[in-house]
Amino acid sequence: MIHNQPWRDHNHGDCVQEAISRATALCAARNVRLTALRRRVLEILWQSHVPLSAYAILAQLGDGARPAAPPTVYRALDFLLEQGLVHKVEHLNAYMGCPMPEHPHLAAIFLCEHCGCAAEIDAAGLAAEIGAAAAEQDFAIRRQTVEISGACSRCREQRAGTRA
């Protein structure tokens, strides 16, 4: 099951607000602080369904009065990763919001090679297989992400339309 489908039309404002509400509740339940900066970094990540690098986030944080420094952004991202609120897309060295932050899980991410959008899917079956293989090899998994590259439906439709 795909938890977010950025290539489908949706009310993006609702999407961002739901992510922030879930993060706020989750942090309160875990008794950890979702500071203003951490919240703003999370909002920036959810404003687009395209994974963003730390420097892209940094560029959006600059309010002119007091620019943020790279270590500040990395600390905020580390916190968000620890809490399961974001995922790191390794091959892009970029980050995206997690639509299922309430429990640890395998991040299986569809990445559109054309528009850059990313969507996370529920991959419980794949996670079980990877866990079993790791146990068989006596391997301790620290973090796992599966990245699947291809073309989203919107980009495929646009490309088909230009060929007609």
N, C-alpha and C positions, 0 to 999 in steps of 0.2 A: 504494500500500500504506500503510495506517495503521500507524504504529509504536507507538502507545499508544492504547488505547480505554478511556478513563476511565469510560464509561457501561456497560461490561461488568464483571461481577464478576471480581476478580482478587485475588491476595495482594498487598496494597499494601506490606507490609513488604519483600517481595522486590523490588518495583518500586523503592523508595527505596534499598535496599542495592545493587542493580545500578547505579543511577545514580551513587551515591557511589563505588563500586568503579571504574567506567569513568572517572569524573572524576579519581580518584587516579592511576590508571595513565596517563591522558592527560597530566596535569600533570607526572608524573615523566618521561615520554618527552620532553616539551617543555622540561624543566628549568626549570619555573616552580613557584612555591610555592602550594599549596592550603592556605592558613593555616586555623587553627581557625575564624575568623570566616567566611571564604569558604565553608568546608565547611558551617558551620551555616546560612548563607544558602541554599546549594544544597539542604540537607536540608529547610528550611522550604518552599522552592518545590516540592519533590517530595512533600511530605506531603499535598498536595492537588493535584488536577489542574485547579484553578481558578487562573488567572493572578492574581498578587498585586502590589499596589502596593508601592513602597519603604516607605511608612509602615505598611502592614499587616505587612510583614516586620519592620520596626523594633519594632512592638508585640509581636511574638512573640519577639524577641531579648531584651527586657528581662528580666533575671533578678533584678531588685531590688537587687542589690549594687552594680552599676556599669552603669547603662543606656547603651546604645549611642546615638550621635549620628547624625542623618541623613547627614552627609558620610561617615561610616564605612560605612554601608549602601550608599550610592551608589558608593563606591570598590570595594566588594566586587562589586557588580552590574556595574560597568565591567569589572573583571577577568573575571568569568564570561562576559560578552558577548564580550570579546576572544578568549577561549579557545573560544568556540562552545558553552559548556555551558548557556547559557540564551538565550532569545529575548525580545525586547521586543514585546509586543502593543501597537502604537502607539495605536490608538483607545481603549484602556482605560488607557493609561499604566501598564501592568502587565507582569510578567515571568513566564515559565514555563520549566521545565526542558526541555532539548533531548534527545530520545531518540537522536539521531544525531550526537554531538559530534566524532566522529573526523575528519570532513572538512567543509569549507565547503559549504553548500548553500542552496538557496532554502527558507525557512521558509514552508510553506503550512499554515495552522492553521485547523481547524474549531472554531468557538466556538458553544456551545449558548446561545441567548438566554434559556433558562428556568432551567437549573441552574448555568450559568457554567462548566461543564467545557470544557476545550480539548484537542484532539488534533492532533498534527502528522502530516502525510502526506508520503510521498516524492513529490516533484513534479519529478523530473529532466527530464521532457519539457517542462513549463511553464518551467522554468529555462532550458532550451535556447532556447525561443522568445523569452523575454524577453532573453536574451543576444544573440540574433541581431538583434532589434529595436533593442537598445541600440547594437550595432556599426553597424547601418545608419544610425542617427542620430548616430554619433560621440559617444555618451553613456557616461560612465564611472560604472558602478554602484558605490556605496559599501556600501549595505546594502539587502537586499530581503526583504520579508515580505508574504505574501498572506494576508489574513484573510477567512474565509468564515463568515458568520453563518447560523444556522439552528437546528434542533432535533435533539438526539441521540435515539437509538432509545429509551432509557429514558424520556425526557420525552414522546416521542410515544406510547409505550405507556400511560403514566400518564394522559395527556390523553384517549386513546381510551377507557380504562377508566372515566373519570369521565363520559363522554358516554353510555355504555351503560346 
